[in-house]
Amino acid sequence: MSFIGVGGEDWVELDMDLFDRQRLSRLRTTLTDPDERRAIGAAIGADYDVEFDELGTAFLLVDGVQRFQAEITNSDRLMLTGILDPDGPL
């Protein structure tokens, strides 16, 4: 964060890229930490692998298939979103 301007025209500049990088780093750490992996695996009912795409989106793979998208929310909590099976019922 930096302060730009002089006098009554001061305003705060936030580095949004820094926030994104920190959130991605926290996500990587959470998904790969051994204790967290056990807790997450127990919650989803399976062991998983982690895959990141070129944009930094994280996916949990169960048996080699993307089953969940993972992200760190603004409240610093892990959120998993289930990915529907394209061959299954809607």
C-alpha positions in Angstrom: 0.0 0.0 0.0 1.3 3.4 -0.8 0.1 6.9 -0.3 0.0 9.2 -3.3 -0.8 12.9 -3.5 -0.2 16.0 -1.5 -2.3 17.6 1.1 -6.1 17.2 0.7 -5.6 15.2 -2.4 -4.0 12.2 -0.7 -5.4 8.8 -1.6 -4.4 5.2 -0.9 -3.2 2.9 -3.7 -3.8 -0.8 -3.0 -1.7 -3.4 -4.8 -4.5 -5.8 -5.8 -2.0 -8.1 -7.5 -0.3 -8.6 -4.2 -3.6 -9.6 -2.6 -4.1 -12.1 -5.4 -0.6 -13.5 -5.1 -1.0 -13.9 -1.3 -4.4 -15.6 -1.7 -2.8 -18.0 -4.3 0.1 -18.7 -2.0 -2.2 -19.4 0.9 -4.3 -21.7 -1.3 -1.2 -23.7 -2.4 0.0 -24.0 1.2 -3.4 -25.1 2.5 -3.9 -27.8 -0.2 -0.4 -29.3 0.2 0.1 -29.1 3.9 0.0 -32.8 5.3 -2.4 -32.0 8.2 -4.7 -29.9 5.9 -4.6 -32.7 3.3 -5.9 -35.2 5.8 -8.7 -32.9 6.9 -9.7 -32.0 3.4 -9.5 -35.6 2.3 -11.8 -36.6 5.2 -14.2 -33.9 4.3 -14.5 -34.9 0.6 -14.3 -38.6 1.4 -11.2 -39.4 -0.8 -7.5 -38.7 -1.3 -6.8 -36.1 -3.9 -4.2 -34.6 -6.1 -3.9 -30.8 -6.8 -3.8 -29.3 -10.2 -3.4 -25.6 -11.0 -4.3 -24.1 -14.4 -2.4 -21.2 -16.0 -4.6 -18.6 -14.3 -3.9 -20.1 -10.9 -7.3 -21.8 -10.5 -6.9 -24.9 -8.2 -8.6 -28.2 -8.9 -8.8 -31.2 -6.7 -8.5 -34.4 -8.7 -10.0 -37.6 -7.3 -8.9 -40.7 -9.3 -7.5 -38.4 -12.0 -10.8 -36.5 -12.6 -11.4 -32.9 -11.6 -14.0 -33.1 -8.9 -13.6 -29.8 -7.0 -12.5 -26.3 -7.6 -10.7 -24.8 -4.6 -10.3 -21.1 -3.6 -9.6 -19.0 -0.6 -12.5 -16.7 0.1 -12.3 -13.0 1.2 -12.8 -14.3 4.8 -9.6 -16.4 4.4 -11.5 -19.7 4.4 -11.1 -22.6 2.0 -14.1 -23.1 -0.3 -14.5 -26.2 -2.4 -17.0 -26.1 -5.3 -18.1 -29.5 -6.7 -17.7 -30.0 -10.4 -20.6 -31.9 -12.0 -19.7 -35.1 -13.9 -20.5 -34.3 -17.6 -21.6 -37.9 -18.1 -23.8 -38.0 -15.0 -27.3 -36.6 -14.1 -27.7 -32.9 -13.8 
